[in-house]
Amino acid sequence: MIARRANSESSRTDGAPTPAVPPSLLSCCRYFWRLGDAFDGERRDYLFRHWGRLARVAHRALTLTVRGARILEAGCAWGDLAEFLAQNQRRVVGIDFWYAPGVPTTFDYYRLNLETDPLPFPDAFFDCVLLTEVIEHFVLSPLPPLREIARVTRPGGAILISTPNQLGIGHLLKFLANRSNAFQSLESKLAGPWTPSRFHNHVYTLRELRTLCCEHAGLEARRLRYTNFLPSRGWSVLPREAVRHGAGTLLPVLRTYVFGEFLASSPKPEQDP
């Protein structure tokens, strides 16, 4: 079932002056670093853990788009990233399978299950789609939602995907302690539904994400790498964390995430018989 909550405000694309350039990465970091202090409980913890990712993704999305561009955030949670993009004169739509209390009203919000519900948008509707820290939670095959995302993205539009790195030291230690279904093969993931876990149902390597998106979903890889977003605010010893993040530029095992920038493919011209 798909439920829609329309934007209750006039579009942010009207009235406000357009910045000459997108906000700097430092400005994005400052915004999300401070945002967690405005909330309590689970949302505060979420922002403290993910402020670096939100800042990096926001900066990249704003760099790739212009004022008035349509951006879809799939798996928007409380809508903090979508709200920031709306503040920067993008026309934003957020979707999630649960309605989080306190979701801002400055963008359209749809409550739907990305794994089972078709996206209620026409073909080539969005200029950019964000799917960050979502794909690892899928219980069913990720191909239908990826193909739906490709369908609603205009040819040449950007699709940004981030997911935890299976080869990261943290996940390898969890694997040694408990053989969870998060480490089953990609082939078994594509073959059928998995028994859901509370957290991640499959974590990806860079090669798996490339295979899934390019060979199966028909996307074009523009940039794909192991990376580390900025440290969590929860760390009490920042120097040690900073060293780990710096060393992560050398070895995949020390990198926390796989981050991909894909392009929706243009329709192939029909060949004459």
N, C-alpha and C positions, 0 to 999 in steps of 0.2 A: 504494500500500500504506500502511495506517495502522498505526502502532505506538504503543502506549500505555505510559507509565511512570507508575504510580500514585504518589500522595503517600505517602512512607514515614513520615510523622509524623502524629500526631493533628491534627485541624483546629485552626487558630489561632483559630477563633471560640469555642473553649471555654476556660474557665479564666481567661485574662487579662482584667483589667478593661478596659472599653470607654472610650476617650477621650471626654470630653464634646463635643469638637469635633475635626474633622480636623486633622492637623498643618498648621502654617502653611506658606505658600509658602517662607518663609525656612528653615524646618526641612527641607523637602524639598530645597531647593537645597544646604543644608549637607551633607545625607546623600549626595547623588549627587556633589557636588564632591569629597568625601573618598574616595568609594568606589574611584575609579580608582587611588589609591595602593596598594590592596591587591593589585593584579594586575600582570602584565607583558605585554608583547607586544601582540597585536592587541586583546585585551579592554581593556587599559589605554588604548590609543589611542582605541578606540570610546567609552569612558566620558569621556575628556577632551574629545572632540568633541561628545558628545551629552548631557552632564550637564544642561544647561539645559532641553533638550526633555524629558528623563526627569522632571525635577523638576516642570515645568509640567503635563505630562500626569498624573503621579501626583497632584498636588494637585487637579486638576480631577476626576479619577476618584473620589477620596476625598470630595470635596465633593458629588458627585452621588449617592453611594451611602451605605448605612448598614452597620453591622456585620452580617456574614453574607451580604451581597449577593454574587451570583455575577458574576465579571468574567472575560471572555475576552480574552487578549492574543494577537492574531494576528500572527505574526512576532516571537516573543519573544527570539530570539537566545540570549544567555546567561541570560536570565531575571532580570536585575537589577531591572527594573520590576515584574515579577510577584512577585518575592520581597519587595519593599518593600510592595506591596499586601497580601500574605499576612501580613506582620508587623503590619499594621493591621487584622487581623480580617476580611479579605475572603476569600471562597472563590474561588480563582483557578485558571484553567486556561490553560496556555500551549501554543501550537502553533507549529511551524516545520518546514520541509522538511529541515533538517539538525539533527543532534544535536550541540550545542556541548559540549565537555568542561567540567565544572564547573557544569552547570546545577543550581541548588539543588533539594533534594528536598522542599520545603515546599509544593509545589503539583503538581497533576496536569499531566503533559506528554504531548502527542501529537506524534509525528513524522508529518507528512502534507504533501502538496502542496496548498495552498489553491486553486490554480488548477484542479486536476483532481479532487481528492478531495472527496466530500461531507463536511460536518462531522458527526461522530458524536454529535450531541446532538439532543434533541427540540425541537420548536417552542417558542419563547418561553421558553427555558431560562435565558438570561443577563439580568442587569439592566443591564449595561454591556459594550460591546465596544471594544477599542482596536486601531486599525489605523494605526500611526504609522511613517512612513518605510518603507512596504511597497509601496503601490500603484504607485509609480513603477518598481518592479522587475518587475512582471508582464510576461510575454511574450505571453500570450493575452489575450483580452478581459477587462477587469475586471468585467464584469457578473455572470457566474456566481458568483464569490466574494462580491461585494457582496450579491447576492440571498440567498446562503446565510447571510451574516452577519445580514441583515435577518430571515431566517426564525428563527434561533435567539435573537434578541433579543426580549424581551417588548414588547408594545405600550407605547409611551411611554418605553422604555428608551433610554439614550444610546449613540450610536456616535461615537467620537472619531477623526477622521482628520486626519493631517498629512502633508504632502508638500512637496518643494522647489518654490519659486515659479519658474515658467517666465520670468516677467518680471523676476526679480531680476538685478542687474547681473552677478553671477558667471555665470549661465547664458547671458545674452545675449552675454557675451564668448566663452564656449565655442562658442556658435552661430556667431559670426563667424569663429572660428578653424577650426571643423570642423563641417560640417552633419551632425550625428548624427541617428539615428532618434528620439532623445528629443524632437525638435521636430516630428515629423509630426503631422498633424491628429488630433483625437479620433475623427473619423469613420473614419479608416483604422485606428485602434486597435481600434474596435468591430467592424470588418469581418472581421478575421482575425488569425492569429498574425503576430508580427513576428520578425525575426532578432534574437536576444538580444544585448545588449551586456554588457560586464563589469559595468557600473554601472547607470545608469538607462536604462530603455527608453522612458519617456515622462514628461516633467515637465509639470505642470498649471498653468493659470491658475485664478484663483478662479471665473471663469465656467464653465470646463470642469468643475471639480469639482462645482459646483452642478448643472450640466446632467446630468452622469453620475449623481450620487446621487439627485437629486430627480426628474428627468424619466424616467430609464431604470431606476433601481433602486428607485424608490418610497419613498425616504426623505423626511423632512420636515426642512428646514434650520432649526435653532434659532439658530445663531450661526456665521458664516462670515466670515473676514477674512484679509487679509495680515498677517503678524506676523513678529517676530524673537524667537527664543528667546534665552537669555542667551549671552554670548560663550564661545567655546571656550577651554579652558585652554591650548591650544597657541599662542595669540597672545602674543607677547612684548611687544607695545606695546598694552596694554589701553586707554589713553586714546583712541587712534585707533579701535579697535574699538568702544568705548563710544559715541563720536561717531556712527559709522556706524549702530549699533543705535538710537540716539536719533533720528537723522534718518530712520530707517526708518518712524517713525510718520507721516511726511508723504507719502511717495511709494512706490507699489508697487515701483518699480525698486530701492529701497533695502531692501526687505524680503526675507528669506531664504526664508520658508515660507508656505504656505497652510494654515490651520488651521480645520477645520470640526467643529462639534458638531451632529450630526443625531439625529433621533428616529425610532425604528422606528414605522411607521404602524400604527394599529389596523385590524383587519379591517373592511372596509366591509360594512354590513348588506345582506342580500339584499333586493332589491326585489320586491314582489308582482307577479306577471304581470298 
